[in-house]
Amino acid sequence: MLRALNPKRTLKTLLHTHRSPKTLIPSSISRSLSSTPTSPPPLSQPPPPPPPPPPLPQSSSSTEAEIRKYLGYTVLLIGCGIATYYSFPFPVNARDKKAQIFRYAPLPDDLHTVSNWSGTHEVKTRTFLQPESLEELEKIVKEANEKKQRIRPVGSGLSPNGIGLSRAGMVNLALMDKVLEVDKGKKTVRVQAGIRVQQLVDALKEHGLTLQNFASIREQQIGGIVQVGAHGTGARLPPIDEQVTSMKLVTPAKGTIEISKEKEPELFYLARCGLGGLGVVAEVTIQCVERHELVEHTVVSDMKEIKKNHKKLLSENKHVKYLYIPYTDTVVVVKCNPVSKWSGPPKFNPKYSHDEAMQHPTAGLVTCRIVPDGSEPDINELSFTELRDKLLTLDPLNKDHIVKVNQAEAEFWRKSEGYRVGWSDEILGFDCGGQQWVSETCFPAGTLAKPSMKELEYIEELKQLIEKEQIPAPAPIEQRWTACSKSPMSPASCTDENDIFSWVGIIMYLPTMDARQRKEITDEFFHYRHLTQLRLWDRYSAFEHWAKIEVPKDKDELAALQERLRQRFPVDAYNKARKELDPNRILSNVKLEKLFPMSETV
Ligand SMILES: Cc1cc2nc3c(=O)[nH]c(=O)nc-3n(C[C@H](O)[C@H](O)[C@H](O)COP(=O)(O)OP(=O)(O)OC[C@H]3O[C@@H](n4cnc5c(N)ncnc54)[C@H](O)[C@@H]3O)c2cc1C
């Protein structure tokens, strides 16, 4: 979640303010360095001169100069020795110690650190504005536009790729989080866009309403969840932006505009999944559904069974998702359906207790002698995902170790088969585990009447790739489905409303705060992601989720990505709208500019 107002000092600032390279070298030494230039020989040289005659006895002044020179060298050597000794006061066991995160001195009060949920993207900014009303927001946007001051809209700041972050400045609607109007008849709610999903669901309870579908977590602001086209699962249920029926957008060039399916529909659909680039979403009207309970049924299956039953599973369940466990044939199938009005919730006695289900992974920890030292909670108090993190920490990039952890996870799920009943917002959430890198792609999967089955081929190829390349891929690979969205910038946008889309997420956890280990996991994850991109994305017309797309550093790769995005999304129309509504691009950030560079034709 967005972590702002958390003052820290960067290493960079420290270096800037206190350590210019010049002051690191004592002036006497620097002088002696500059007094003994060693210029390299020219590349093409004349033939070497004849050997010099034997040296004549030197005058006393030249001998003194020589002595001074060698004294200078000696001082320099001793100085370097002392500096080295004091710069590296490593204790004997230093080699075995983990790299430590720097301890920062406090930052100035007005410098805010904002980082995403996994700590993989972080910015520091002096401009972090939190208006309390529409009028205040309008004033902020107007003034920022006049000053050409960047104020990127940011929600809860959760996006795995930090798409809402900008070091140049941000505006955040956390204080604009009210429910403005509930229309019970139409089952709609009008809210300020800073309200968080959980807050909204809690407020809707008393009106007997809820949202149609949910992502795995409920901490997002409504502005944030809608703007990236976020989704849950259910082949008949579209991504969340499709439930938005009208919006109030505060724009730098045109002030506040109200758009809906009826009023400026083209802009409305474009701005629904507008990535924060077309205006600050101030208010949103959302189509809700009646509050309902769901029965969740978890079963463990395998690929052969899935292939046989896939069509039925997709069409007969309101929500269904598959969790694949790499290096095993296990597919965890999670189905959620409304509680039957006639028979009520199922009567079910689980075969195993929760403790029994946890036995296998816990045994792994005990075998590895990770027994809590008193400062940590008891193993028995950890959730499964916490246990998984603990197991992964032991050797996160050792493929053979990951295979064992995955096997323990498969066993955990086998013993966790069964039913759970609860309100839809509780049941549809999912414990995603600890800090992580993720990449999620979305691609067409036919229609409900005629699924292409391509999504199962995608998974089979992905699993083969993992095994062939020996990727230390942890579980799960999560596969979900949605109906399509009319927002043209949505990865699930379509022209035929019967089209369905599959979303596949791959993951690597960051179960450690050791900076060096995090970097190694990051490199390995990007290698994994790159291989899936090379082998799968083009062939399946797969595009990354906007909150998970990472911008390549390499120029050619970036150009290829920009071209690819142009083929799938109406980039010119999006940029044209950006230019009209935000000509100074105060709502943009580096990521947006790189994904959608303004071309001459716009
Ligand atoms: C653990 C975890 C689980 C997740 N599970 C899912 C999942 O199941 N399904 C899924 O689809 N996604 C999932 N996500 C991604 C998440 O739903 C999105 O990243 C979502 O955008 C986060 O909302 P936010 O409020 O944090 O937005 P931010 O990350 O702050 O911003 C996202 C985008 O919205 C824009 N924005 C935010 N507020 C406004 C506003 N008021 N006006 C204009 N633009 C605005 C920003 O500019 C940015 O472009 C998950 C993320 C995490 C960390």
The ligand as a Tripos MOL2 file, in Angstrom:
@<TRIPOS>MOLECULE
LIG
   53    58     1     0     0
SMALL
NO_CHARGES

@<TRIPOS>ATOM
      1 C1         -1.1260   -7.7950   -3.5330 C.3       1 LIG1
      2 C2         -1.7770   -7.2390   -4.7590 C.ar      1 LIG1
      3 C3         -2.8210   -7.9430   -5.3460 C.ar      1 LIG1
      4 C4         -3.4300   -7.4530   -6.4860 C.ar      1 LIG1
      5 N1         -4.4460   -8.1620   -7.0500 N.ar      1 LIG1
      6 C5         -4.9950   -7.7250   -8.1840 C.ar      1 LIG1
      7 C6         -6.0330   -8.4570   -8.8160 C.ar      1 LIG1
      8 O1         -6.4850   -9.4810   -8.3170 O.2       1 LIG1
      9 N2         -6.5420   -7.9770   -9.9810 N.ar      1 LIG1
     10 C7         -6.0890   -6.8370  -10.5480 C.ar      1 LIG1
     11 O2         -6.5610   -6.4630  -11.6160 O.2       1 LIG1
     12 N3         -5.1400   -6.1000   -9.9490 N.ar      1 LIG1
     13 C8         -4.5790   -6.5260   -8.8040 C.ar      1 LIG1
     14 N4         -3.5980   -5.7830   -8.2110 N.ar      1 LIG1
     15 C9         -3.2290   -4.5130   -8.8160 C.3       1 LIG1
     16 C10        -4.0780   -3.3690   -8.2420 C.3       1 LIG1
     17 O3         -5.4230   -3.6690   -8.2830 O.3       1 LIG1
     18 C11        -3.8350   -2.1460   -9.1080 C.3       1 LIG1
     19 O4         -2.4800   -1.8680   -9.0940 O.3       1 LIG1
     20 C12        -4.6170   -0.9090   -8.6610 C.3       1 LIG1
     21 O5         -4.4450    0.0820   -9.6230 O.3       1 LIG1
     22 C13        -4.1140   -0.3860   -7.3370 C.3       1 LIG1
     23 O6         -4.9280    0.6830   -6.9120 O.3       1 LIG1
     24 P1         -4.2650    1.9660   -6.2440 P.3       1 LIG1
     25 O7         -5.3330    2.7760   -5.6660 O.co2     1 LIG1
     26 O8         -3.1630    1.5480   -5.3960 O.co2     1 LIG1
     27 O9         -3.7180    2.7030   -7.5640 O.3       1 LIG1
     28 P2         -2.2680    3.3190   -7.8340 P.3       1 LIG1
     29 O10        -1.2990    2.2240   -7.9470 O.co2     1 LIG1
     30 O11        -1.9830    4.3960   -6.8950 O.co2     1 LIG1
     31 O12        -2.5240    3.9670   -9.2760 O.3       1 LIG1
     32 C14        -2.8790    3.1670  -10.3730 C.3       1 LIG1
     33 C15        -3.2250    4.0620  -11.5680 C.3       1 LIG1
     34 O13        -4.4090    4.7860  -11.3030 O.3       1 LIG1
     35 C16        -4.2090    6.1750  -11.4790 C.3       1 LIG1
     36 N5         -5.0460    6.8530  -10.4850 N.ar      1 LIG1
     37 C17        -5.1710    6.5890   -9.1900 C.ar      1 LIG1
     38 N6         -6.0930    7.4050   -8.6420 N.ar      1 LIG1
     39 C18        -6.5290    8.2050   -9.6200 C.ar      1 LIG1
     40 C19        -7.4690    9.2660   -9.6960 C.ar      1 LIG1
     41 N7         -8.1830    9.6660   -8.6360 N.pl3     1 LIG1
     42 N8         -7.6410    9.8850  -10.8840 N.ar      1 LIG1
     43 C20        -6.9390    9.5000  -11.9760 C.ar      1 LIG1
     44 N9         -6.0680    8.5120  -11.9690 N.ar      1 LIG1
     45 C21        -5.8660    7.8700  -10.7990 C.ar      1 LIG1
     46 C22        -2.7140    6.3960  -11.2840 C.3       1 LIG1
     47 O14        -2.2690    7.5260  -11.9790 O.3       1 LIG1
     48 C23        -2.1690    5.1090  -11.8920 C.3       1 LIG1
     49 O15        -2.0790    5.2380  -13.2760 O.3       1 LIG1
     50 C24        -2.9910   -6.2270   -7.0600 C.ar      1 LIG1
     51 C25        -1.9540   -5.5050   -6.4610 C.ar      1 LIG1
     52 C26        -1.3470   -6.0080   -5.3280 C.ar      1 LIG1
     53 C27        -0.2310   -5.2430   -4.7030 C.3       1 LIG1
@<TRIPOS>BOND
     1     1     2 1
     2     2     3 ar
     3     2    52 ar
     4     3     4 ar
     5     4     5 ar
     6     4    50 ar
     7     5     6 ar
     8     6     7 ar
     9     6    13 1
    10     7     8 2
    11     7     9 ar
    12     9    10 ar
    13    10    11 2
    14    10    12 ar
    15    12    13 ar
    16    13    14 ar
    17    14    15 1
    18    14    50 ar
    19    15    16 1
    20    16    17 1
    21    16    18 1
    22    18    19 1
    23    18    20 1
    24    20    21 1
    25    20    22 1
    26    22    23 1
    27    23    24 1
    28    24    25 2
    29    24    26 1
    30    24    27 1
    31    27    28 1
    32    28    29 2
    33    28    30 1
    34    28    31 1
    35    31    32 1
    36    32    33 1
    37    33    34 1
    38    33    48 1
    39    34    35 1
    40    35    36 1
    41    35    46 1
    42    36    37 ar
    43    36    45 ar
    44    37    38 ar
    45    38    39 ar
    46    39    40 ar
    47    39    45 ar
    48    40    41 1
    49    40    42 ar
    50    42    43 ar
    51    43    44 ar
    52    44    45 ar
    53    46    47 1
    54    46    48 1
    55    48    49 1
    56    50    51 ar
    57    51    52 ar
    58    52    53 1
@<TRIPOS>SUBSTRUCTURE
     1 LIG1         1 GROUP 0 **** ****
